[in-house]
Amino acid sequence: MNIGLIGNRGHLEYVFDGLNRRPLVKLAAIASGSDEVEAAGLLAYCQMEGHEPQLFSDYRQLLDDAGIDLVCIAGPFELHTPMCLEAFARGMHVFCEKPVSITLAELADLKAGFQASGRVQLSAMMGLRYDPAFYTAWELVRNGAIGEVRLLNAQKSYKLGWRPAYYRQRQTYGGTIPWVGSHAIDWIYWFSQAPFETVRASQSRLANRGNDSLEVSALCQFKLAGEIQASVSIDYLRPETAPTHGDDRLRVAGTAGVVEVRQGKVLLIQEAGAGEQEIQPRCERQVFSDFIDQVEGRQAALLSADDVFTVTEACLLAQLSADEEREMVFQVNTPGPTSLLTGRNRRARPGEKPSGSGG
Amino acid sequence: MNIGLIGNRGHLEYVFDGLNRRPLVKLAAIASGSDEVEAAGLLAYCQMEGHEPQLFSDYRQLLDDAGIDLVCIAGPFELHTPMCLEAFARGMHVFCEKPVSITLAELADLKAGFQASGRVQLSAMMGLRYDPAFYTAWELVRNGAIGEVRLLNAQKSYKLGWRPAYYRQRQTYGGTIPWVGSHAIDWIYWFSQAPFETVRASQSRLANRGNDSLEVSALCQFKLAGEIQASVSIDYLRPETAPTHGDDRLRVAGTAGVVEVRQGKVLLIQEAGAGEQEIQPRCERQVFSDFIDQVEGRQAALLSADDVFTVTEACLLAQLSADEEREMVFQVNTPGPTSLLTGRNRRARPGEKPSGSGG
């Protein structure tokens, strides 16, 4: 399989780590998506990682001429949706930096384009599902270790540091709730497996150290089906002196126990257990390699296209709630891509080979 | 000073611990507030703690005849407000279990009665302000260790265990947000020192193990003045096998650092520091002894009557938000007790001797 890569504003390490596991997949072509400086940086990055792709000056030309089956997209953020749509229109699978859309209008276009495109596959760079601690906690919950999920508290706290100019405007950044919070909102959906019902969020730009419209702090409060409640705390207030860039946390309280991820550790207390235990974090899977497995029909990835759409919508509705200072209600009973598209959006079954997986 | 004690449904250990520090204060009289069984239990408890109070069968008779200056009130919860009002009407100081009111109508009556009563003092059993870890964290914040407060996340998680019948009905219990959450909501107000502006809360009774209307999980999201944001997570989902009854936590993120209380530890990361440090928790003060100091004019307690009213209102508005599933706005510019009452509700200054402190 030949793949292409557009943009240098995201978590490209996911792509390179995945390629290291897949010697038969070739990074054939790249394009910057923005300017020549970014293109040169992207090429240098690829070469450093041991790849010799062809550099295209225009990403559409790459899609037309590079002979690729799958494209990875990583910015500019405001072009994610147009780039995905260009790829879908050519029948290509897409592995896109999150959020795949930075407005609800874009997201609607993206869904429509995906539905119209045939049997392409879509995934997003939700790499934290594959973080050993979060994956291990999720497996515990999925295997019933805490009973039924009742309450989730998620935290994303980052160092602000120095950031490029595109972080400073909503049009190019997308906002802190979708950019930083998407991981936390994804955990909530992934762990609870319940539809979102309502969200009330708030955010503040105060103390953003000259970063124009960048929001420094945000809170989201979700209600999910079955009276499941979830809170998300997001900030760029982590001091530069902290030992790690991010302070990612998740606490999931269920009817028979509580599991927690904190400082890379997995902590479990079970009703039927013997006090708090620390569980060894472990995840053999890798986000991009997993997506290639799905595209090639071997096994479903952890993240489905439906998940991408649902979590992106949750992020953008949360942000709209904060922008407009009012509660947002998720639409229910709206036929999603799955019901419209004869099951294309469900996860592929092992042994089931979707079309478009040659190359 | 002679004091009285009514009820046996609250944190009476605060009273007894305080009395151990004040040999000149005598527990002279008790009454149960409910039935003879509770009265007998209360008397036995007092005797076990080394006190020999006179037992009154009616708490009003105690207030009339026992010759006390200060009364401690600890249930039934639904009688806190009437009991406080009876005490105020007799010019007595009150140290009451929280919440002092379980409805907003009661709270309005309580404020009015307090205003009308003269120079009595009121405090509540917010003992967690005096917990060494929380007190130490608060002193750090007050001394500027994290700059300006921007974001607070508080958690109260309790074991459900077996609970008396009065926990099972809102009329006698008051609800989980005020009962369990009041501590967390108090921390938010105490650490931020900012007026509440809005709250959106949610709650669920699912999985309450047969406890009728008792809510097992709740979330509150507050906005305070200055775009300060605060989240509170409350639950009874802590497994019985956990090492402690409660899992109390607070994380306060500021413009120059983050301070946290977790598992009795105080953790601090400062922008200008050297990574995460653990600070030794320490608090010499005690909640009831502190209130006696205030009553006797020596030094202000950590908790003022204004704080009691503000935090109780925040709890009850949060609960109303959850009950009615809509956001609540705090009234601003409403003259509070302080402005109406020539400063009676402000903390007493050292050396200032309020009236009614003899005995």
Interface residues (C-beta under 8 A of the other chain):
Chain A: E148 R150 L151 N153 Q155 S157 R200 S202 Q203 S204 L206 A207 V216 S217 A218 L219 Q221 K223 G226 E227 I228 Q229 A230 S231 S233 D235 L237 R238 P239 E240 T241 A242 P243 R251 A253 G254 T255 A256 G257 V258 I269 Q270 E271 A272 G273 A274 G275 E276 R326 E327
Chain B: E148 R150 L151 N153 Q155 S157 R200 S202 Q203 S204 L206 A207 V216 S217 A218 L219 Q221 K223 G226 E227 I228 Q229 A230 S231 S233 D235 L237 R238 P239 E240 T241 A242 P243 R251 A253 G254 T255 A256 G257 V258 I269 Q270 E271 A272 G273 A274 G275 E276 R326 E327
